[in-house]
Amino acid sequence: MELNEAWDLGPDVFLNRLRLLPVRCQHLYTSHWCHSEVTNGGFYQFFFNATGILAPEAVSGFRALGIAELAEILTGAIRYFGPNYPRRRELRLDSLGPFQRPNRDAVEFFKPFDRAFYDWCDTPRDRWERTADSYARSA
């Protein structure tokens, strides 16, 4: 089973599979998926999709890559869910609503975090790619 399939099998299976990777690969994997989802559709999409399972690890990944700003932005977005982050997708969906009719409170809550995330990635251009590539080369 590939790691990308494990996130559909629940938090325990996914986290056990993720921990089989070297730590630096875990950092790249989790921060990559968060970056990919957020830049494609914002934090609502990231948390709505199965990839939202790895949000806490993505915070650690961004910190390991030396991107404290993105770690803090993601931490702020995670706060939408309260003190206990719901790794199970169905629990996140209870708060987010269906994709076709999202919870407006969630969409509004995430907007400033989306903007801050996009601003970091775009100033300067390709900032994320250069940072992730540099981290990967240093492994």
DRENDODO-36045 format. One record per atom (N, C-alpha, C): x negated, y negated, z. Coordinates in steps of 0.2 Angstrom, whole numbers, plus 5000, padded with zeros to 4 digits. Layout:
XYZ...
# end
This chain:
499650065000500050005000499649945000499749894996499449834995499649785001499249745003499449695008500049655006500049635000500649594997501249624998501249694998501849734999502049745007501549735011501649745018502049695021502049635019502449585022503249595022503449635017504149655017504349715022503849735025503949795030503949775037503949715038503949685045503249665048503349625053502749595056502249645058502349695062501849745064501449775058501849795053501449835048501049775044501349725043500949665039500349655043500349635050499849615054499249675055499549735055499049785055498649795049498949785043498649785037498149725036498349665038497949605037497349615041497349645047496849655052496249705049496449735044495949785041495449745037495649685035495149645031494649605035494049595032493549555036493949485038493749455044494049395046494049345041493449335038493449275033493949285027494049345025494549365020495249355023495349365029496049355032496149275032495649235033495749165033495849135026495549165021495649145014496349165012496549225013497149255011497749215014497749205020498249175024498349095022497749065021497748995020497948985012497749035008497949035001498649035000498949085003499649095002500049035005499849005010500248945013500148895008499548875006499448825001499848834994499848894992500148914986500948904986501248924992501948914993502148844994501748814998501948745000501848694993501348704990501248664984501748684978502048734979502548754973503248734975503348734982504048714984504148694991503648674994503648645000503748695006503748665012503748715018504348755018504948725016505548765016505448825012505148825006505048885002504548925006504048905009503548945012503848985018504248955022504648985027505149035025505549015019506049055017505849115014505249115010504949175007504649225012504549285010504149335014503549315017503149265013502549245015502549205022503049175023503149145030502949185036502949245035502649295040501949275043501549245039500849235040500749165042501249125044501149055046500649045052500649085057500149075063499449085060499349135056498749155054498449105049498949075045498749015041498448955044498748945050498448895055497748905056497648965058496948985060496448985054496749005048496349005042496148935040496648885040496448815039495948795043495948805050495448785054494748815053494748885051494148915049493848885043494248865038493948835032493748755034493848735040493648665042494148615040494848635039495348595037495848585042495648545048496048535054496648495052496648455047497248415045497748465043497648515038498148555036498348605041497948625046498148665052498648625056498548565057498948525061499648505057499648495051500248485047500648555047500348605046500748675047500948685054500648665059500848675066501448635067501448575064502048525065502648555062502548585056503148615052503348675056502948715059503148775062503548755068503448695071503848675077504648675075504848675069505548675067505848735071505548785071505848855074505848855081505548805085505548815092504848845095504848865101504248885104504048955102504548995099504349065097504449075090503849075086503949075079504249145076504749145072505049205070504749235064504349285065503949315060504449355055504949375058505449415054505849365050505849385043506149335038506849325040507249375041507949365043508049315048507649315053507749265058507549195056507049185052506949115049507549095044507849145041508349125036508949105040509049125046509649105050509549035052508949005052508848935053508848895047508648925042508548885035509148885031509548935031510148935027509948975020510448985016510249015009509948965005509448995000509048954996509548904992510048934990510548894985510848834989510948844996511248795000510848785006510248755006509848755012510148715017509948725023510148685029509748615028510248565028509948495026509448475032509648495038509148475043508448505042508448565040507748595039507448555033507748545028507448505022507248445024507648405028507348335030506848345035506848395040506248405045505648415041505648455036505048475032504748415028505148365026504948315021504248285023504248255029503548225030502948265030503048335032502548375032502348395025502848405021502748415014502248365011502448295012502148245009501448235012501348255018500648245021500248305018500548365017500148425014499948405007500348375003500248364996499748304996499748255000499248205000498548225002498548275007497848295008497548335002498048374999497748414993497548374987497848314986497748274980497248224981497048214987496548154988495948184991495348194988495348184980495648244977495748244970496048294966495648354967495948414967495648484968495348494974495448454979495148464986495248534989495848554989495948624991495548674988495448674981495148724978494348724979494148664980493448654981493248674988493648664993493548685000493648765001494148794998494248864998493648894994493448874989492848904985492248894989492148844992491548834996491548885002492048895005492148945011492049015008492249025003492249095000491449104998491149064995490449064993489949074999490149045005489749055011489849115015490349155013490449225016489949275016
# end
